[in-house]
Amino acid sequence: MMGVGLPLASVASAQDEPVAVSMDVEVATDAGAVDAAVEEAAPVTEGASLDYTINTLIMFLCAVLVLFMQAGFAMVEVGLNSAKNTVNILAKNVMDLGVGVILFLFVGWGIMYPGDFNIIGDGILGYAGPWVDRDVTPNLEYGFSHSADFLFQVAFAATAATIVSGAVAGRMKFGAYLIYSAFLTGLIYPISGGWKWGGGFLDAMGFQDFAGSVVVHAVGGFAGLAGAIALGPRLGRYTSDGKSVPLPGHNIAFAALGVFILWVGWYGFNPGSQLTYSGAANAEATTYIALTTTLAAAAGAVTALVTGWALFGKPDLTMALNGVLGGLVAITANCDRVSQGESLLIGAIGGALVVLGIVLLDKVKIDDPVGAWPVHGLCGVWGGLATGLFGELPEVNDVLLSRGEFIWVQCLSTGVIVVWAFATMAILFFALKAIGFLRVSAEHEAAGLDISEHGMHAYPSDVIAGGAVN
């Protein structure tokens, strides 16, 4: 993630002193002068080394937090779906990370951060090659290790892929899901990510998306929407005359646990995107980002609960849980550049949008079992637009954008990324559907994907048959 909207290689320590010292000792004729120069430079070099160490270790910890979010996504999806699909859901989440790491290493990493766009110019497409540069001699000017950088970035790629899992739960062939996951983490997400965080054409326009409301969450949300449309609703979700039939999840405790894990993981997601943490200014910025993130999540939870209560007559816990996530998604683009009051407003609107988005999908009969599109797609778009409405204005070519110009840049850039994700994934999903490789048979869906796709149950078969879990 780009903490300040700059190409990754340009991020360095925020402290005033230089981070590297170059000396040509051959031109020095006085050994004492050389010794004095070395002594003078030593504190600067030591300071840069300390910055590198702190930045690298904190980035690594943030990467672990974001990776832990995979467990949160898994628990949310498991809890909000039938017990007979638990193994399938867990397998998808595991393979999102497994396939994602390998493909991002060989393909996605080099596409997303190409250095220069050497395939198609003007910031559209480039490729810097596979593998991660090893810091045999730490690059103090870079500011942190390339290994920690890769771990942080690949965790985001896996997050974008896993969002789709919930939207297509209960009816998609496992092999088809693996194909989708490979395409998203290897190509679709890195290409559009490079347009912003790799220094591409959207970044050049002044587009701001601090930690990925649009680049990560809207991509996953709209990819999931394409999958849900191509698959059609689960069996029994709607009657022949179009009446909606709720298919409740089997374990709300799992879903709640998943949301709490995701909330905690978001402190790696958003504050971690500051990228450099050493020094008073960076430390303050990192913790302020955590503050705005927390406020938006809380506001999203409250607003979603109240909105659902007003619409349905009961305080629905699942709405509040998705409201937390909606608030978190909405603040992700702008957590570094809005006030506390604005973060509360952004999160509150995100919470309301989640509930309204779920109602909208039900009206048009698009089956999204966990609310992936309302949470990540709709609130991701809102996060991108809210950045233009409330965020600190950026400079483009040393010229400060006006509020109207910034709003236009945010709208245009958000639209470009959303259309890219939805269109490319729709092509893939409908192509798989055309060859009969997208959806399981009605018999297999009724039996459950655990047994039909994986040959095992998550729970003892007699417990499921006895109705203890559905």
N, C-alpha and C positions, 0 to 999 in steps of 0.2 A: 504494500500500500504506500502511496506517496503522501507523507505527512504534510507537505507544503506545495504539492502540485508540480514538482520538478522531476526531471529524469533521475532515476535512482542513483546514478553515479555522482550526481551533483550534491547529494545530501552529505553534509559534514557536520562537525561539532558546531554548536551554537555559541561557544565561547569566543571571546574576542581574539585570543592569541592564535597564531598559526598552528596548524596541526602537523606540519612536517618542516624539517629544516634541511636545506641542501648546502653543502660546503665543498669547495674545491681546495683541498689542502695543498695542492701542488703549487699554487700561486703564492702561498705564504712563505716568506723567507725567514721569519722569526718564530722559533719553536714556542717561545713564551706567548706570542700573539695567538698562535694556534690553540694552545692550551686554554687561554682566556676565552677564546671564541667557543671552544667546546664546552667549557664550564657555563658560559652564558646560554648556550643552546640547550644544555641538558635538561633544565627544568621544563622548557617548552616541549621537548621530545617526551619526557616522562609524563607530562600532562596529557599529551596526545595519546600515549600508550594507555593511561588510566581511562581516558574517554573511550577508547576502543574496547577495553576490557568491560567497562560498565555497560556500554551500549550492546555489546555482543551477548553478555550473559542475560541482560533483561530481555533482549529480543528473543533469545532462546526460550526463556520462561514464558513469554507471551505466545510463542509458537506452540508450546505445550498446552497452554490454555485453549488456544483455538483448535488444536487437534482434539482436545477433550470434548469440545462441542459435538464431535461425531457421536459420542455417547448420549448427549442430550437430544440430538435429532433422532437417534434410534429409539430412545425411550418415549419421546413424544409420539412418534409414528406407531410404535408398538401399542401404546396405551389407547390411541384413538382408533385402532382397527381391530378386526376380529382376531381371536386367539389362534385360529387356524392358519393365519398368515404370518405368525411371529418369526419363524425361522427364515422365511423369505425376506422379510423386512431387515432382519439383522444381517443376512448374507449380502443384501444390497449395500448396506452401510459399510460393511467391512470392505467390500470390493470397490466402492467409491474411493476409499482411501488407498487400497492396494493398487488398483489400476491407475488411479490418479497420480500417485507418486511416481510410478514408472514412466508414464506418458509425459508428465510434466517435466521430468528430468531430461528426457530425450527430445521432446518436441516443444511443449508449452513454455518452458522457461526461456528458451532461446527466442521464441516468437514474442513473448510478452515484454521482454527486455532486450531488444535486439541491438541496442547501442546506437545504430543508425538503421534506417529503413532501406535495406539493401536489395530488396526484391521488387517492391513497388514503392516509389518515392512519395514525397509529400506526407509522410507520417501515416501510411496506410498499412503496410506489411513489411516485415523484415524477419531475419532469422540469424541468431548469433551462434548457433551450433548447440550440441548437447553438453552434458556434464556441468559440474559446478567448479569454478576455479578454487583451488586450494590455497589458503593463505599461509604458504610456507614461511614467507616473511610478511607479517601483518601489514596491510595497506592502511596506514593511519589516516591518510586523506579520505579514503572511502568511509571510514568511521565505524565499521563493524565487520564481522567476518562474513564472507560469502556463504559459508555453510549455514549460519544462523539465518541469513537472508533467505536462502532457498527454503529452509524449513518453515519459515513464517509465510512465505508466498504460496507454497504448495498446500498448506493448511487452508488457505483461502480458496484455492482451486477445488479442493475436496468439498468445502462448504457449498460452493455454487452447485456442484453436482448432486449433493445429498438433498438439497431442497426439492428436487424433482421427485425423489423417491416417494414422498408423502402424497403428491398429487396423483400418482399412477398406481397407488397401492391396491393390492387385492385382485388384479386382473392382467398384469403385464408379464409376458414370458421373461424368465430370468436371463436367457441369452440375449434377448432384445434389449434388456436394460443394460447389460454389459456393453453392448455396442453403443448405446446412447452415451453412457458414462465416459467411454473412451473418446468419443467425438467431442463432448463438451469440455473435458479437462485437457485434451490434447490440442484442440483447434479453436473451438467457438469462443470459450471464455478467454484464452490467451490473446486471441486476435483483438477482440474489443477491449480487453484489459490494456493491451499495448497502446491503444488509441489515447488512453488517459495516462496510465502509470508508466508506460514505456516511453513517454515523450512524443506521442503521436499527434495526429491533427486535432483531436478534441482538446488535448492539453494545450496546444498552441493557440486555440481559440479562447482559452481562459476557463474551461470547464473545471469545476471543483467537485470532487467526490472523495472526501478525506479517507474513509475506510471502506467504502463500497456499497452504499445504499443502492446505487445503480449498477456499478461495475460487477458486483458480486450478487446481491440479493435480487435485483430486478431481472438480471440474466437468468438466475435459477427459477424465479417465479414465473417468468413468461415462457421459459422452456417447459416448465411443468404444466402451464396452461395449454400449450400446444399438445403435450402428451395426453392430457386429460380429454381434450377435444377429439384427438385421433382415436383413443381407446373407447370412448363412450362410457356411460355410467356403469357401476357395478350391478350385478343381478339383484333385482328387488329394490333398487334405489328409487325407482319411479314406477308407478302403476301404469297400466295400459292407457289410462285416460290422462296421464301426466301428473298425477298427484304425488307429492314428495313423501317418501317414507324414510324416516331417520334410521340409520344403521349405527347405533351407538358403539363406541369402543368398549373393549373388555376390561380395561384397567386404567381408570382415571388417575390412580396414585402414580403409575408409571409416567403418565403424561405430565403430571405436576412436577415430579422429580426431574423429568427431562427439561422442563422450562427453567427450573432453578439452576440446573447444570449449564444451560445455555446462557442464562443471565450472568453467572459467574464467568463463563468462558468469554463473554463479551468484553471483559476487562483486559483480555489479551487482544481481542479484535480491534477495539477502538483506541484505548490508550497505547497499545502496542504500535499502532500506525503512526505515532509520533516519530518512530524510527531512531531518533537520537535522544537519549535520556540524561546524559551526563551534563552537569552544570545547572545552576539555579533556575535559569529561564526554561530549560527543557523539563526539569523536574516539576516546576509549577504548571507548565502546559500539559504535561502528562496527567497530573492529578486533576486538573480542571476538566479535561476531557472525560475522566472517570465520573466527575460530578455531573456534568450535563447528561452523560449516558444514563446514570442512575435516575435522575429526575425524569427523563423522558420515559423510561421503563415504568416507573411508578405511575406517571400520568396516564400512560397507555392502559395499564391494568385497571385503574379506577374508571376511566372513561368507557372502556369496553364493557365492564361489568354493568355500569349504569345504563349504557345504551341498550345492551341486551335485555336488561331488566325492564326497561321501558317498552321494548318491542314485544317481548315474549312473556312478561308477567312474572318471571322468576330470575333470581340472580344466578346466571349460568356460569359455573366455574370454568368451563372450557373457553368461553368468550373472554373471561378475565386472563386466562393463561395465554391465549393468542394475542390479547391486548398488550401484555408485557412484551411479546416478541415484535408486535407491530410498532410499539414505541421505540424499541431498540433499533429496528431496521430504519425507521424514519430519521433518527438522530445520527446514524452512522455516517452520513455524508457531510454533516455540518457540525459535529460535536466540538470541533476546534475553533469555531468562528461565530457562535451564537451566544446570547446571554442566557442566564439561568431562567428568566421568565420565558424567553423564546423557546428554550428547550422543553419546558413544561407544556407550552402550547403545541409544539411540534409533536411531542409524544401523545398528547391528548387527542389531537386530530388523527394521528396514526391509530390509536385504539378504536376510535369511532369508525374509521375507514375499514378496519378489520371486520367489524360486525356487519357493516353495510355491504362489504365485498362478499361475505359469505351468503348474505341474503340475495345479492345480485346473481351469484352463480347458481343458487337454487332456483331462481326465477327462470333462468335460461337453460336449466337442466344440464349444467356442466358439473360432473361429480369430482370434487376435490376433497378426499376424505379428511385431510388434516388442515385445510385452509391455507395451503402453501401459496396460492396466488394472492389472496387478500393480504396475507402477512408479508410476503417477500416481494411479490410483483407490485401490487397496488401501493403498499407503504414504501417500497423502494423508489417508485416514481415520485411519491409525495416527498420523500427525503431529498431527491434531486431538485425538485421545484422549490421546496422550502429553503434550500441553500441559497437560491437566487433571491427569494423574497426577504430573508432575514440575515443572511450571512455577510460577513465582512467582504467588501468589494476587492477583487483581485486586480492586478496590473497585467496588461498584455503589451509587450514591446515597450515597457516603461511608461505606459499610459493607463491611468486608473479608469476602469470601466464605470459607466454610469449604472444606476440601479436598473433601468430599463434594459440596457445592453446586457447586463449580467443575467437578468431573468430570461432574456432571449437565448443566450448561450446555454443556460441550464436546460431550458425547454428543448432546444434543438438537439443538444448532445444526449439528453435522456431519451428522446425519441429515436435517435439513430441507434443507440445501444439496444433499446427494447425491440425495435423492428428487426435488428440483426439477430437477436437471440430467438425471437418467436418464429421468424421466417425460416431460418436455417434448421431449427429443431422440428418445425412443422414438416419441412421437406423430408427430413430423416424419418420421423414417426410415420408419416403417410406412405413413404416408400416401403418401410417394414410391414405396414398394414397391407399394402398391395400384394406383397409376396407371401402373405399369410404367416408372418413371423412376429407379430406384435402382441396379440392377445391370446391368452389361454382359452381352451374350449370351455363351454358352459359347464360340462361335467367336472372338469378340473377346478374351475372356479368355485363350484358348489362344494367340492370336497375340501378345498383349501389348498393354497399354493405350497404349504409346508410339505404335505404328503405327495402332491402331484408333481411338484417341481424338484423337491429335495429328498423325498422319501423318508421323512422323519417328522416328528411332532415336537413342539417346544414344551408341551405339557403332556402328562400321561394321557393316552387315548381314552381311557375310561373316564377321566375327569372331564374331557371335552364332550364325550358322548353323554355323560350324565347331566350336562347343562351347568356345571359349576362355573365354566367360562364359555363364552360364546365365540 
